[in-house]
Amino acid sequence: MTSIGGSEMVDWNLAVATATRLTRPGPEVSRDEARAIVAELRRYAQESEAHVREYTRMFGDAEPPPHGTPVLIVDRPGWVRANVAGFREVMKPLLGKMQARRPGGAGGAVLGTVGGKVTGVEVGMLLSFLSSRVLGQYETFAPPTRELPAGPVKPGPGEAKAGRLLLVAPNIVHVERELDVDPHDFRLWVCLHEETHRTQFSAVPWLRDHIEGEIQSFLGETELDPGTLIERVRQAVQSFTGGNAGGEKDDSADDGRSLVDLVQTPTQREILGRMTAVMSLLEGHADYVMDGVGPQVVPSVAEIREKFTQRRASGAGRLDQALRKLLGLDAKMRQYRDGERFVRAVVEEVGMDGFNRVWTSPNTLPTKAEIAKPGEWMARVHGHSE
């Protein structure tokens, strides 16, 4: 692995430094409060494991094995460092190709250094924006040796493949205060969602490699020609603003498309369709489980869900809305909604064990069309008539 910074295509050190400098620390809490919050989140994460495994029945009647994956309670800079490590691992093949195409000699080295720093700043700015919005995350693609908040450590047995669970304490506290809900109920509710993701990857051994393969296929199709990329970005800006160079609205433009949408080849669109279906399934399943388990262990779950859904639906300021659309985060909100509807419809028709056939192989995952029409998935996998 080449050293961070220097002539790499992305200066990852600079990305971390930029994000850390721009990221706000979060809500004010005393040192004792912070310790109590961290301890409670860690305890709830552990408690959630049994609730989720019993409710989902993803291990059937077998005795579930221990996760073997850690739970990390992090602040916003800690989340940034963890995700930079993951991005660097996933993007390694693509950046290697781009580096190989860079002109040789001193000019190419200078170009790479300057470009890497510019890209590092851009990545850092995006991570800063996201770091105050993520409540938790199952980090699927952590590298074998990872940069934790306390420094680099070696993973435990099996951990490199299994990933780790991150809970972003300041963001959880911020949202629970903003919603004015019971903080203990909200923290457990969040842990139920994130624990569901950890259970998904623990119970389905092929899932991580399948998703990673789709991502690498998507990146492998990326247009590496700088001129083409610049033109795609220009199209994205025009589409996003809804106007042409003269400022007049172009009704033929694809309004509201994100940067990700506008850098795709036809093959990438096919891959993205499959990835969207999988992510809708995973997020919708986690939402379904957190609410399904909720009434038993989270007394105020109905109030939390109502307020949280309103928060998702309500737009923030214009800049926040603009960034969400440009980054494709509005599409992620649809994934929660559409995926949850799919899971609910299937479970109501064929039960939880019938739904769990979705985890049999990549061939039993729903397509993007089936997410919207669960009956088609049941007809294909269960032989149910529409």
PAKOLRO-774663 format. One record per residue (C-alpha): x, y, z. Coordinates in pm, whole numbers, plus 50000, padded with zeros to 5 digits. Last residue first. Layout:
BEGIN
> c1 / c2 / c3
> X / Y / Z
...
// end
This chain:
BEGIN
> c1 / c2 / c3
> 44987 / 48756 / 49200
> 45028 / 48382 / 49225
> 45274 / 48259 / 49484
> 45559 / 48044 / 49355
> 45766 / 48121 / 49662
> 46071 / 48282 / 49499
> 45933 / 48419 / 49172
> 45573 / 48476 / 49280
> 45687 / 48613 / 49615
> 45919 / 48857 / 49438
> 45640 / 48966 / 49201
> 45403 / 49014 / 49494
> 45654 / 49249 / 49655
> 45596 / 49510 / 49381
> 45809 / 49819 / 49453
> 46097 / 49611 / 49588
> 46026 / 49371 / 49302
> 46110 / 49636 / 49041
> 46448 / 49705 / 49207
> 46517 / 49333 / 49210
> 46467 / 49130 / 49523
> 46748 / 48906 / 49650
> 46678 / 48538 / 49580
> 46947 / 48506 / 49313
> 47213 / 48656 / 49542
> 47161 / 48352 / 49766
> 46936 / 48225 / 50047
> 46889 / 48561 / 50224
> 46551 / 48639 / 50063
> 46432 / 48304 / 50197
> 46406 / 48497 / 50523
> 46067 / 48630 / 50415
> 45918 / 48285 / 50442
> 46067 / 48243 / 50789
> 45918 / 48579 / 50888
> 45569 / 48499 / 50763
> 45446 / 48437 / 50407
> 45191 / 48715 / 50342
> 45239 / 48958 / 50631
> 45615 / 48903 / 50618
> 45620 / 48984 / 50244
> 45416 / 49304 / 50274
> 45616 / 49428 / 50574
> 45950 / 49362 / 50408
> 45851 / 49542 / 50088
> 45701 / 49838 / 50273
> 46018 / 49870 / 50482
> 46231 / 49870 / 50166
> 46025 / 50142 / 50002
> 46042 / 50374 / 50303
> 46406 / 50321 / 50402
> 46519 / 50329 / 50038
> 46325 / 50649 / 49977
> 46540 / 50824 / 50237
> 46848 / 50695 / 50057
> 46726 / 50859 / 49737
> 46713 / 51193 / 49919
> 47075 / 51130 / 50015
> 47183 / 51135 / 49648
> 47483 / 51355 / 49716
> 47349 / 51640 / 49503
> 47003 / 51603 / 49651
> 47126 / 51606 / 50010
> 47362 / 51894 / 49939
> 47082 / 52106 / 49796
> 46845 / 52024 / 50081
> 47109 / 52125 / 50336
> 47179 / 52447 / 50147
> 46809 / 52528 / 50124
> 46753 / 52474 / 50495
> 46605 / 52154 / 50634
> 46339 / 51957 / 50455
> 46079 / 51776 / 50656
> 46030 / 51413 / 50560
> 46309 / 51268 / 50775
> 46204 / 51478 / 51076
> 45841 / 51374 / 51033
> 45952 / 51011 / 51028
> 46150 / 51066 / 51349
> 45854 / 51226 / 51523
> 45616 / 50943 / 51434
> 45873 / 50671 / 51504
> 45964 / 50816 / 51844
> 45601 / 50852 / 51950
> 45522 / 50494 / 51851
> 45841 / 50363 / 52017
> 45757 / 50517 / 52356
> 45765 / 50192 / 52555
> 46086 / 50061 / 52391
> 46136 / 49696 / 52495
> 45833 / 49503 / 52376
> 45686 / 49779 / 52160
> 46021 / 49822 / 51977
> 46093 / 49475 / 51845
> 45870 / 49537 / 51544
> 45973 / 49901 / 51510
> 46346 / 49825 / 51508
> 46281 / 49518 / 51290
> 46090 / 49700 / 51016
> 46347 / 49981 / 51005
> 46632 / 49730 / 50978
> 46450 / 49538 / 50704
> 46388 / 49861 / 50513
> 46756 / 49952 / 50534
> 46879 / 49611 / 50417
> 46613 / 49565 / 50147
> 46650 / 49919 / 50014
> 47026 / 49867 / 50007
> 46984 / 49548 / 49805
> 46740 / 49708 / 49559
> 46963 / 50013 / 49514
> 47260 / 49785 / 49449
> 47072 / 49599 / 49176
> 46966 / 49925 / 49008
> 47318 / 50062 / 49050
> 47457 / 49763 / 48861
> 47219 / 49818 / 48572
> 47295 / 50190 / 48567
> 47666 / 50111 / 48575
> 47630 / 49901 / 48262
> 47463 / 50191 / 48082
> 47755 / 50416 / 48187
> 47706 / 50627 / 48495
> 47853 / 50964 / 48591
> 47518 / 51144 / 48606
> 47343 / 50929 / 48863
> 47625 / 50960 / 49116
> 47625 / 51338 / 49079
> 47260 / 51340 / 49177
> 46956 / 51377 / 48958
> 46697 / 51638 / 49058
> 46611 / 51762 / 48713
> 46692 / 51545 / 48413
> 46702 / 51827 / 48159
> 46444 / 51845 / 47881
> 46254 / 52124 / 48052
> 46563 / 52349 / 48038
> 46507 / 52637 / 48277
> 46667 / 52961 / 48167
> 46988 / 53081 / 48337
> 47182 / 53136 / 48018
> 47412 / 52843 / 48086
> 47114 / 52613 / 48123
> 46875 / 52579 / 48414
> 46734 / 52333 / 48663
> 47004 / 52401 / 48923
> 47064 / 52028 / 48971
> 47049 / 51948 / 48601
> 47295 / 52223 / 48517
> 47528 / 52116 / 48799
> 47505 / 51751 / 48700
> 47566 / 51830 / 48333
> 47882 / 52022 / 48432
> 47990 / 51723 / 48641
> 47940 / 51495 / 48342
> 48146 / 51729 / 48123
> 48427 / 51731 / 48380
> 48424 / 51350 / 48388
> 48440 / 51327 / 48010
> 48738 / 51561 / 47997
> 48913 / 51371 / 48277
> 48884 / 51034 / 48097
> 48844 / 50772 / 48369
> 48484 / 50680 / 48291
> 48385 / 50441 / 48569
> 48303 / 50083 / 48464
> 48545 / 49933 / 48716
> 48384 / 50142 / 48988
> 48048 / 49971 / 48931
> 48207 / 49627 / 48911
> 48397 / 49701 / 49233
> 48074 / 49806 / 49403
> 47890 / 49495 / 49283
> 48171 / 49270 / 49406
> 48172 / 49443 / 49744
> 47799 / 49384 / 49773
> 47834 / 49014 / 49696
> 48141 / 48974 / 49920
> 47950 / 49123 / 50214
> 47636 / 48918 / 50155
> 47799 / 48573 / 50120
> 47813 / 48498 / 50493
> 47447 / 48583 / 50562
> 47390 / 48554 / 50939
> 47672 / 48788 / 51044
> 47602 / 49041 / 50768
> 47233 / 49071 / 50847
> 47298 / 49055 / 51223
> 47522 / 49363 / 51206
> 47256 / 49546 / 51006
> 46992 / 49451 / 51262
> 47223 / 49577 / 51537
> 47212 / 49920 / 51371
> 46833 / 49939 / 51383
> 46804 / 49799 / 51737
> 47077 / 50038 / 51856
> 46873 / 50335 / 51732
> 46571 / 50219 / 51931
> 46786 / 50164 / 52241
> 46914 / 50520 / 52221
> 46564 / 50657 / 52161
> 46416 / 50475 / 52461
> 46690 / 50607 / 52690
> 46657 / 50961 / 52556
> 46279 / 50984 / 52600
> 46174 / 51211 / 52315
> 46213 / 51585 / 52257
> 46275 / 51542 / 51883
> 46566 / 51788 / 51887
> 46698 / 51646 / 52213
> 46690 / 51288 / 52081
> 46847 / 51412 / 51758
> 47145 / 51586 / 51922
> 47209 / 51300 / 52165
> 47222 / 51049 / 51879
> 47447 / 51281 / 51681
> 47688 / 51327 / 51972
> 47712 / 50948 / 52030
> 47793 / 50828 / 51679
> 47742 / 50450 / 51706
> 47978 / 50240 / 51494
> 47941 / 49864 / 51441
> 48229 / 49664 / 51301
> 48319 / 49463 / 50993
> 48290 / 49087 / 50948
> 48570 / 49032 / 50698
> 48849 / 49201 / 50891
> 48691 / 49086 / 51217
> 48742 / 48717 / 51161
> 48985 / 48688 / 51451
> 49043 / 49030 / 51610
> 49154 / 49332 / 51411
> 49498 / 49493 / 51449
> 49502 / 49846 / 51581
> 49583 / 50192 / 51442
> 49518 / 50487 / 51674
> 49286 / 50580 / 51961
> 49005 / 50700 / 51733
> 49053 / 50380 / 51531
> 49265 / 50360 / 51217
> 49225 / 50015 / 51077
> 49436 / 49718 / 50986
> 49246 / 49463 / 50776
> 49053 / 49742 / 50598
> 48695 / 49827 / 50700
> 48442 / 49745 / 50431
> 48123 / 49668 / 50620
> 48108 / 49950 / 50871
> 47769 / 49901 / 51031
> 47666 / 50260 / 51087
> 47505 / 50474 / 51352
> 47344 / 50813 / 51399
> 47481 / 50973 / 51080
> 47393 / 51340 / 51037
> 47681 / 51538 / 51191
> 47948 / 51338 / 51009
> 47776 / 51377 / 50672
> 47866 / 51742 / 50618
> 48220 / 51693 / 50746
> 48259 / 51389 / 50522
> 48162 / 51598 / 50221
> 48414 / 51870 / 50310
> 48690 / 51615 / 50369
> 48629 / 51451 / 50031
> 48660 / 51792 / 49864
> 48979 / 51877 / 50057
> 49134 / 51542 / 49966
> 49037 / 51592 / 49603
> 49228 / 51920 / 49592
> 49521 / 51761 / 49775
> 49533 / 51463 / 49544
> 49512 / 51684 / 49238
> 49808 / 51890 / 49355
> 50016 / 51582 / 49434
> 49916 / 51401 / 49117
> 49988 / 51701 / 48896
> 50328 / 51740 / 49061
> 50405 / 51371 / 49004
> 50285 / 51390 / 48644
> 50506 / 51688 / 48576
> 50807 / 51517 / 48736
> 50788 / 51219 / 48503
> 50499 / 51000 / 48394
> 50150 / 51112 / 48299
> 49872 / 50969 / 48517
> 49706 / 50659 / 48371
> 49856 / 50429 / 48636
> 49725 / 50657 / 48913
> 49374 / 50635 / 48770
> 49392 / 50256 / 48765
> 49518 / 50248 / 49125
> 49245 / 50489 / 49227
> 48985 / 50244 / 49094
> 49140 / 49941 / 49268
> 49187 / 50125 / 49603
> 48840 / 50278 / 49620
> 48699 / 50016 / 49859
> 48998 / 50028 / 50096
> 49036 / 50404 / 50091
> 48666 / 50451 / 50147
> 48678 / 50223 / 50453
> 48975 / 50399 / 50611
> 48817 / 50736 / 50534
> 48501 / 50606 / 50697
> 48668 / 50520 / 51026
> 48852 / 50851 / 51040
> 48531 / 51047 / 50978
> 48337 / 50853 / 51243
> 48612 / 50927 / 51495
> 48596 / 51296 / 51400
> 48221 / 51290 / 51478
> 48249 / 51114 / 51814
> 48265 / 50738 / 51843
> 48108 / 50451 / 52035
> 48261 / 50139 / 51884
> 48092 / 49798 / 51886
> 48330 / 49518 / 51799
> 48276 / 49212 / 51579
> 48308 / 48850 / 51690
> 47934 / 48818 / 51641
> 47892 / 48513 / 51864
> 47735 / 48216 / 51686
> 47356 / 48185 / 51676
> 47225 / 47853 / 51814
> 47023 / 47703 / 51534
> 46644 / 47732 / 51521
> 46653 / 47975 / 51230
> 46967 / 48193 / 51224
> 46779 / 48482 / 51062
> 46495 / 48436 / 51310
> 46431 / 48811 / 51276
> 46268 / 48862 / 51617
> 46496 / 48636 / 51822
> 46814 / 48762 / 51655
> 46708 / 49124 / 51692
> 46617 / 49102 / 52062
> 46931 / 48903 / 52149
> 47164 / 49150 / 51979
> 46981 / 49456 / 52107
> 47102 / 49397 / 52462
> 47466 / 49430 / 52352
> 47400 / 49752 / 52162
> 47200 / 49877 / 52459
> 47495 / 49822 / 52693
> 47737 / 50005 / 52463
> 47491 / 50289 / 52421
> 47446 / 50312 / 52797
> 47820 / 50317 / 52869
> 47877 / 50589 / 52609
> 47591 / 50798 / 52746
> 47713 / 50761 / 53106
> 48068 / 50863 / 53015
> 47940 / 51167 / 52825
> 47718 / 51270 / 53113
> 48014 / 51251 / 53353
> 48227 / 51465 / 53122
> 47947 / 51719 / 53089
> 47744 / 51743 / 52773
> 47726 / 52014 / 52508
> 47575 / 51912 / 52175
> 47804 / 51840 / 51879
> 48175 / 51900 / 51816
> 48132 / 52085 / 51485
> 48314 / 51937 / 51189
> 48511 / 52177 / 50969
> 48858 / 52113 / 51115
> 48799 / 51739 / 51146
> 48673 / 51717 / 50788
> 48974 / 51904 / 50654
> 49224 / 51701 / 50860
> 49066 / 51371 / 50757
> 49064 / 51466 / 50388
> 49420 / 51600 / 50420
> 49537 / 51265 / 50552
> 49350 / 51094 / 50267
> 49532 / 51289 / 49997
> 49345 / 51137 / 49703
> 49520 / 51049 / 49376
> 49831 / 50956 / 49572
> 50141 / 51170 / 49512
> 50221 / 51242 / 49874
> 49925 / 51172 / 50103
> 49896 / 50833 / 50264
> 50182 / 50600 / 50178
> 50138 / 50338 / 49909
> 50000 / 50000 / 50000
// end
